Amino acid sequence: MSEINHAIKGTADILPDRVYKYQYIEKVMLETAFNFGFKEIRVPVFEHTEVFSRNVGETTDVVQKEMYTFSDKGGRSLTLRPELTAGTVRSMIEHGLLSGILPQKVCYIGGCYRYEKPQAGRMREFHQFGVECFGAASPAADAEIISLASSVLKNLGVNNLRLEINSIGCPECRKDYQKALKDYFYANIDQLCDTCKERLERNPMRILDCKSPVCSKLALNAPKVTDYLCEDCKTHFEGVKSYLDAIGLDFKVNPNIVRGLDYYSKTVFEFISGDIGAQSTVCGGGRYDGLVSKMGGQDIPALGFAIGIERLMLLLENNAVPFPEEKKFDIYIGSMGESARLKAAQLCSELRKEGFSALTDISEKGLKAQMKYADKSGALYSTVIGENELSADKAIIKNMLTGELSEVTLSNISNELLEIKNKQALLNLENSIEGAF
């Protein structure tokens, strides 16, 4: 098979037999976010490169190694978004949304692009659900954002998670901490990987996030950022912990959580699973109080989180978390003869206007092939019309699951099909109640 007939490495097709699972996940995420006061925003898939290079952090792996950057026909440097926060902030500033009533709460679902080594739960094209809250500096906002992330995951049936939190302080108290980190890691520089040796002078906190076993072991004994917090950051972090206790969310303080992007400040957090291998972080987020002003907006506090949908799907499927059944088509109308085909098309049109999903033959198949197609389509009901049915204005509808037959009037098919569906739904409910006792 030609190479052009294969998906590009690190990307994947989501086929019709699985799409309904993603639709369900997205529906639960958006509805849960709405219950916390968040409305959806949609931003472009590419931005000016500086939106990411200057704001995500020039020393991060994302900017240095992973961005898909290209020049357009006007000579501008553009980048496919590697994450959604920076583009969302740009949009909020551009449209003046931060000049109104605060806090502003938005959520999103969209594709992101990073050139990474593909593995389970990590793709080069991946999708994120996330939320951003602008204009709330209180520790209560941090706890609410964390509570929202927890609610999203629990509403999807994910329970075996642990919440880890940290404070990485503000730019002022980080100065002393970064000096302490440099002193510690310079004393052990011969043990660092080549990447961390490069990080050491420009951004030593990145070493704490290194996945190299040697660097990870060194990081365990590194100075702890929580020992260097200024009074404001310390008070804020204690407030976050108090609010999490108040709403009943268990957590562990992990001083080595720094997140992978440079715009974070104060609170950072992760929800971690032990069920999906190396890619164990299901959700991550925190504060980025300086990002809005850095991008040319007002000095407004902000915070948020993101959940990788592919990684979440892997977790759900690995743990056999049940999904609702895929929605089925209501009816397939088979036909015999030209007059019947025209009538079938007319009936499908009428049924669709009434809100039913209706299928009929559009490729002039024989009746046997039509019935085979009806069965494979998964339609709940089927019927066949020919000259006799047209003359009598009557047809037999078959329940494709139980085989039960019901007579309907063609000229009143939408009302009678609704009655049949309601009767079956009531029967299903009665059976489920009986089965529960």
PLY file of the C-alpha trace (Angstrom):
ply
format ascii 1.0
element vertex 437
property float x
property float y
property float z
element edge 436
property int vertex1
property int vertex2
end_header
0.00 0.00 0.00
1.27 3.47 -0.88
2.71 5.56 1.96
0.13 8.27 1.33
-2.57 5.76 2.30
-1.16 5.45 5.82
-1.76 7.95 8.62
1.36 9.96 9.48
3.36 8.52 12.38
2.07 9.82 15.68
-1.45 10.41 14.37
-4.45 8.10 14.45
-7.83 7.77 12.78
-10.81 7.54 15.13
-13.19 5.25 13.29
-17.00 5.36 13.47
-17.20 2.34 15.77
-15.22 4.23 18.47
-16.15 7.86 17.89
-19.21 7.59 20.12
-16.89 6.99 23.11
-15.07 10.25 22.43
-18.36 12.07 21.97
-19.51 10.77 25.34
-16.28 11.86 27.05
-16.48 15.32 25.50
-20.15 15.69 26.50
-19.42 14.79 30.14
-16.45 17.16 30.23
-18.33 20.14 28.83
-21.41 19.55 31.01
-19.30 19.22 34.15
-17.41 22.40 33.32
-20.70 24.22 32.71
-21.86 23.20 36.19
-18.85 25.12 37.53
-19.66 28.18 35.41
-17.39 27.56 32.39
-18.43 28.20 28.79
-16.69 26.82 25.71
-14.21 28.84 23.62
-12.67 27.78 20.29
-9.37 29.25 19.13
-7.33 28.72 15.92
-5.18 25.64 15.49
-2.15 27.78 14.58
-0.80 31.06 15.92
2.17 33.36 15.41
5.18 31.39 16.64
5.97 34.02 19.30
2.68 33.26 21.07
4.28 29.98 22.12
8.04 30.59 22.00
7.88 33.66 24.24
5.14 32.51 26.58
5.37 28.73 26.90
9.09 29.16 27.59
12.14 29.20 25.32
13.96 26.70 27.56
11.16 24.13 27.58
11.31 20.92 25.56
8.05 21.97 23.89
9.62 25.08 22.34
13.14 23.74 21.79
12.31 20.33 20.33
8.61 19.67 19.78
6.84 22.52 17.97
5.61 22.21 14.39
6.71 25.59 12.98
6.52 26.74 9.37
6.60 29.89 7.24
3.42 30.78 5.40
3.25 32.35 1.94
3.51 35.80 3.50
6.80 34.90 5.19
5.31 34.81 8.68
6.47 32.19 11.16
3.46 30.20 12.33
3.19 27.25 14.72
0.60 24.52 15.19
-0.51 24.90 18.78
1.36 22.59 21.18
-1.11 23.54 23.93
-4.20 25.74 24.26
-3.54 28.13 27.15
-1.39 30.65 25.28
-3.84 30.88 22.37
-6.75 31.26 24.76
-5.00 34.11 26.58
-4.29 35.80 23.25
-7.97 35.53 22.34
-9.15 36.90 25.69
-6.87 39.93 25.31
-7.73 40.54 21.65
-11.47 40.55 22.22
-11.43 42.53 25.47
-13.00 39.76 27.51
-10.79 40.56 30.49
-12.09 44.12 30.74
-15.56 43.03 31.81
-16.90 41.23 34.85
-14.35 38.90 36.43
-13.71 36.09 36.85
-13.97 34.97 33.24
-14.29 31.18 32.93
-13.74 29.34 29.64
-13.20 25.72 28.61
-12.13 24.05 25.37
-11.61 20.81 23.50
-9.12 20.77 20.64
-6.21 19.14 18.86
-2.60 19.92 19.77
0.65 19.05 18.01
4.07 18.11 19.39
6.92 16.26 17.74
7.52 13.57 20.35
8.32 9.88 20.21
4.89 8.23 19.90
3.94 5.71 22.57
0.82 4.54 24.39
-1.03 7.61 25.60
1.25 10.08 23.80
0.75 11.08 20.19
2.09 13.81 17.90
-1.46 14.89 17.23
-3.43 14.68 20.45
-6.51 16.28 21.94
-6.99 18.19 25.14
-9.87 19.26 27.28
-9.00 22.19 29.48
-10.31 25.13 31.45
-8.95 28.61 32.12
-10.12 31.02 34.83
-9.10 34.68 34.68
-9.34 37.26 37.45
-9.40 35.14 40.62
-6.36 35.35 42.93
-7.87 33.61 45.94
-6.80 30.11 47.06
-10.50 29.27 46.72
-10.09 29.54 42.94
-7.22 27.03 42.98
-9.30 24.58 45.00
-12.30 25.03 42.69
-10.20 24.35 39.59
-8.75 21.23 41.20
-12.25 20.18 42.29
-13.51 20.63 38.72
-10.72 18.40 37.38
-11.57 15.79 40.01
-15.29 15.99 39.15
-14.63 15.54 35.41
-12.58 12.41 36.05
-15.02 10.96 38.59
-18.02 11.66 36.35
-16.28 9.58 33.68
-15.78 6.71 36.12
-12.07 7.22 36.91
-11.52 6.56 40.60
-8.05 5.12 41.15
-6.18 8.45 41.08
-4.02 10.42 43.45
-3.83 14.20 43.59
-0.37 15.71 44.04
0.09 19.44 44.58
2.98 21.86 44.98
3.74 25.56 45.00
6.60 26.77 42.82
6.32 30.26 44.22
6.45 33.59 42.42
9.32 35.01 40.32
10.74 36.74 43.39
10.98 33.80 45.78
12.10 31.53 42.93
15.34 33.50 42.57
16.79 32.13 45.81
15.43 28.69 45.05
16.97 28.57 41.57
20.33 29.61 43.05
20.10 26.76 45.56
19.22 24.33 42.76
22.18 25.45 40.68
24.55 24.99 43.60
23.20 21.50 44.26
23.22 20.28 40.66
26.59 21.86 39.80
28.02 19.82 42.64
26.65 16.72 40.86
27.02 17.89 37.27
28.99 14.84 36.17
25.90 12.67 36.89
23.44 14.78 34.89
22.26 13.79 31.43
23.35 16.01 28.53
19.95 17.68 28.32
19.97 18.62 32.00
23.50 19.98 31.74
22.10 22.41 29.18
19.15 23.21 31.44
21.29 23.86 34.48
22.18 27.48 33.79
19.02 28.59 31.98
16.28 26.79 33.92
17.43 24.38 36.63
13.84 23.63 37.72
13.41 21.67 34.48
15.86 19.09 35.87
13.28 18.13 38.51
11.01 17.02 35.66
13.63 14.92 33.85
12.66 11.30 33.21
16.26 10.03 33.23
16.60 7.56 36.14
19.87 9.15 37.28
18.52 12.72 37.15
15.29 11.63 38.85
17.27 10.04 41.67
19.37 13.19 42.07
16.23 15.31 42.15
14.93 13.43 45.19
17.58 15.06 47.39
17.53 18.46 45.70
16.45 21.56 47.66
12.66 21.78 48.04
10.89 24.78 46.57
8.47 24.87 49.50
11.41 25.80 51.76
12.00 28.98 49.75
8.47 30.39 49.45
7.94 34.03 50.37
5.26 34.80 52.95
2.63 35.60 50.30
3.22 32.36 48.39
3.37 30.34 51.62
0.08 31.84 52.84
-1.54 31.19 49.47
-0.43 27.55 49.43
-1.67 26.97 52.97
-4.99 28.47 51.89
-5.21 26.06 48.95
-4.63 23.13 51.27
-7.29 24.41 53.67
-9.87 24.70 50.89
-9.04 21.21 49.58
-9.52 19.85 53.10
-12.83 21.73 53.37
-14.24 20.19 50.17
-12.95 16.72 51.04
-10.25 16.26 48.39
-7.32 14.14 49.55
-3.91 15.29 48.32
-0.19 14.79 48.73
2.36 17.60 48.58
5.06 16.68 46.05
7.84 19.33 46.01
9.20 17.99 42.70
6.11 18.85 40.63
7.10 21.77 38.39
5.02 21.11 35.23
6.54 21.32 31.77
5.74 24.91 30.81
7.40 28.08 32.10
4.35 30.24 32.64
3.27 28.49 35.86
3.52 30.21 39.26
2.41 29.35 42.78
0.05 26.34 42.73
0.74 23.42 40.40
-1.03 20.06 40.55
-1.37 16.69 38.85
-3.82 13.79 38.95
-1.80 10.60 38.58
-2.81 7.05 37.69
-0.83 3.89 38.21
-2.79 2.08 35.51
-1.36 3.44 32.22
2.40 2.89 32.42
4.96 5.64 31.97
2.43 8.27 30.88
0.86 8.34 34.34
-0.23 12.00 34.57
-3.87 12.18 33.47
-4.44 15.85 34.30
-2.11 18.72 35.10
-2.48 22.39 35.75
-1.94 25.32 38.06
-1.59 29.10 38.24
-0.02 31.39 35.65
-0.56 34.80 37.20
2.00 36.61 35.05
1.06 35.28 31.63
-1.71 37.73 30.72
0.47 40.80 31.39
3.44 39.15 29.67
1.30 38.80 26.54
0.35 42.48 26.59
-2.81 42.36 28.67
-3.69 43.60 32.12
-2.04 42.25 35.26
-4.70 39.62 35.88
-4.29 36.37 37.86
-5.17 33.20 35.99
-5.16 29.44 36.40
-6.36 26.29 34.68
-5.70 22.67 33.76
-5.67 20.31 30.79
-6.56 16.63 30.36
-5.18 14.59 27.47
-8.15 12.82 25.93
-6.17 9.98 24.29
-4.42 9.24 27.58
-7.75 9.38 29.40
-9.31 6.99 26.86
-6.42 4.56 27.41
-7.06 4.69 31.14
-10.81 4.16 30.77
-10.40 1.20 28.42
-7.61 -0.38 30.49
-9.91 -0.30 33.51
-12.97 -1.50 31.58
-14.94 1.57 32.61
-18.39 1.17 31.01
-19.55 3.51 28.28
-23.18 4.13 27.33
-24.28 2.05 24.36
-23.69 3.52 20.94
-26.79 5.29 19.67
-28.66 3.22 17.09
-30.60 4.29 14.00
-34.36 4.19 14.47
-35.53 2.46 11.30
-34.50 1.02 7.95
-37.18 1.11 5.23
-36.64 -1.49 2.54
-38.41 -1.30 -0.80
-39.40 -3.43 -3.79
-39.96 -1.63 -7.07
-39.61 1.95 -8.25
-42.85 3.21 -6.72
-41.89 1.70 -3.37
-38.40 3.27 -3.56
-39.97 6.70 -4.07
-42.35 6.09 -1.16
-39.47 4.93 1.06
-37.57 8.14 0.28
-40.69 10.18 1.11
-41.27 8.33 4.40
-37.62 8.75 5.47
-37.86 12.47 4.76
-41.01 12.76 6.89
-39.53 10.72 9.73
-36.34 12.80 9.79
-38.37 16.00 10.06
-40.00 14.49 13.14
-36.63 13.78 14.71
-36.17 10.10 13.81
-33.07 8.66 12.18
-34.24 6.81 9.07
-32.35 4.87 6.40
-33.38 3.50 3.02
-31.69 2.07 -0.06
-29.82 4.63 -2.20
-27.85 2.21 -4.39
-30.65 0.10 -5.95
-29.82 -3.10 -4.06
-32.02 -6.16 -4.21
-34.26 -6.85 -1.20
-31.94 -9.51 0.27
-28.98 -7.10 0.15
-31.14 -4.34 1.63
-32.05 -6.52 4.62
-28.42 -7.48 5.11
-27.54 -3.78 5.13
-30.37 -3.06 7.59
-28.99 -5.69 9.95
-25.41 -4.39 9.75
-26.54 -0.78 10.19
-27.76 -1.64 13.68
-31.17 -0.07 13.10
-33.68 -0.73 15.88
-36.56 -1.41 13.49
-37.02 -2.32 9.85
-39.89 -2.57 7.40
-40.33 -3.46 3.73
-42.79 -1.83 1.38
-43.92 -3.00 -2.02
-47.04 -2.71 -4.17
-49.27 -4.44 -1.60
-48.16 -2.13 1.20
-48.62 0.93 -1.01
-52.16 -0.14 -1.92
-53.17 -0.91 1.66
-51.29 2.03 3.23
-50.08 -0.55 5.76
-46.72 -2.18 6.54
-45.18 -4.47 9.15
-42.41 -3.06 11.36
-39.98 -5.56 12.83
-38.09 -5.05 16.08
-34.59 -6.08 14.98
-33.58 -7.16 18.49
-36.64 -9.16 19.62
-38.21 -10.04 16.28
-41.58 -8.65 17.44
-43.83 -7.49 14.58
-46.17 -4.49 14.61
-48.52 -3.18 11.90
-48.36 0.53 11.10
-50.21 2.90 8.80
-47.76 4.40 6.32
-49.53 7.74 6.23
-49.18 7.93 10.04
-45.86 6.15 10.41
-44.10 8.78 12.56
-46.77 8.74 15.29
-47.09 4.98 15.30
-43.34 4.39 15.30
-43.12 6.71 18.31
-45.79 4.65 20.09
-43.88 1.43 19.34
-40.62 2.93 20.64
-42.29 4.22 23.82
-43.91 0.86 24.45
-40.55 -0.90 24.05
-38.81 1.65 26.31
-41.43 1.06 29.01
-41.00 -2.70 28.69
-37.21 -2.34 28.96
-37.65 -0.24 32.11
-39.96 -2.80 33.69
-37.53 -5.61 32.91
-34.60 -3.67 34.38
-36.60 -2.99 37.58
-37.53 -6.67 37.88
-33.90 -7.62 37.34
-32.84 -5.39 40.20
-34.92 -7.32 42.75
0 1
1 2
2 3
3 4
4 5
5 6
6 7
7 8
8 9
9 10
10 11
11 12
12 13
13 14
14 15
15 16
16 17
17 18
18 19
19 20
20 21
21 22
22 23
23 24
24 25
25 26
26 27
27 28
28 29
29 30
30 31
31 32
32 33
33 34
34 35
35 36
36 37
37 38
38 39
39 40
40 41
41 42
42 43
43 44
44 45
45 46
46 47
47 48
48 49
49 50
50 51
51 52
52 53
53 54
54 55
55 56
56 57
57 58
58 59
59 60
60 61
61 62
62 63
63 64
64 65
65 66
66 67
67 68
68 69
69 70
70 71
71 72
72 73
73 74
74 75
75 76
76 77
77 78
78 79
79 80
80 81
81 82
82 83
83 84
84 85
85 86
86 87
87 88
88 89
89 90
90 91
91 92
92 93
93 94
94 95
95 96
96 97
97 98
98 99
99 100
100 101
101 102
102 103
103 104
104 105
105 106
106 107
107 108
108 109
109 110
110 111
111 112
112 113
113 114
114 115
115 116
116 117
117 118
118 119
119 120
120 121
121 122
122 123
123 124
124 125
125 126
126 127
127 128
128 129
129 130
130 131
131 132
132 133
133 134
134 135
135 136
136 137
137 138
138 139
139 140
140 141
141 142
142 143
143 144
144 145
145 146
146 147
147 148
148 149
149 150
150 151
151 152
152 153
153 154
154 155
155 156
156 157
157 158
158 159
159 160
160 161
161 162
162 163
163 164
164 165
165 166
166 167
167 168
168 169
169 170
170 171
171 172
172 173
173 174
174 175
175 176
176 177
177 178
178 179
179 180
180 181
181 182
182 183
183 184
184 185
185 186
186 187
187 188
188 189
189 190
190 191
191 192
192 193
193 194
194 195
195 196
196 197
197 198
198 199
199 200
200 201
201 202
202 203
203 204
204 205
205 206
206 207
207 208
208 209
209 210
210 211
211 212
212 213
213 214
214 215
215 216
216 217
217 218
218 219
219 220
220 221
221 222
222 223
223 224
224 225
225 226
226 227
227 228
228 229
229 230
230 231
231 232
232 233
233 234
234 235
235 236
236 237
237 238
238 239
239 240
240 241
241 242
242 243
243 244
244 245
245 246
246 247
247 248
248 249
249 250
250 251
251 252
252 253
253 254
254 255
255 256
256 257
257 258
258 259
259 260
260 261
261 262
262 263
263 264
264 265
265 266
266 267
267 268
268 269
269 270
270 271
271 272
272 273
273 274
274 275
275 276
276 277
277 278
278 279
279 280
280 281
281 282
282 283
283 284
284 285
285 286
286 287
287 288
288 289
289 290
290 291
291 292
292 293
293 294
294 295
295 296
296 297
297 298
298 299
299 300
300 301
301 302
302 303
303 304
304 305
305 306
306 307
307 308
308 309
309 310
310 311
311 312
312 313
313 314
314 315
315 316
316 317
317 318
318 319
319 320
320 321
321 322
322 323
323 324
324 325
325 326
326 327
327 328
328 329
329 330
330 331
331 332
332 333
333 334
334 335
335 336
336 337
337 338
338 339
339 340
340 341
341 342
342 343
343 344
344 345
345 346
346 347
347 348
348 349
349 350
350 351
351 352
352 353
353 354
354 355
355 356
356 357
357 358
358 359
359 360
360 361
361 362
362 363
363 364
364 365
365 366
366 367
367 368
368 369
369 370
370 371
371 372
372 373
373 374
374 375
375 376
376 377
377 378
378 379
379 380
380 381
381 382
382 383
383 384
384 385
385 386
386 387
387 388
388 389
389 390
390 391
391 392
392 393
393 394
394 395
395 396
396 397
397 398
398 399
399 400
400 401
401 402
402 403
403 404
404 405
405 406
406 407
407 408
408 409
409 410
410 411
411 412
412 413
413 414
414 415
415 416
416 417
417 418
418 419
419 420
420 421
421 422
422 423
423 424
424 425
425 426
426 427
427 428
428 429
429 430
430 431
431 432
432 433
433 434
434 435
435 436
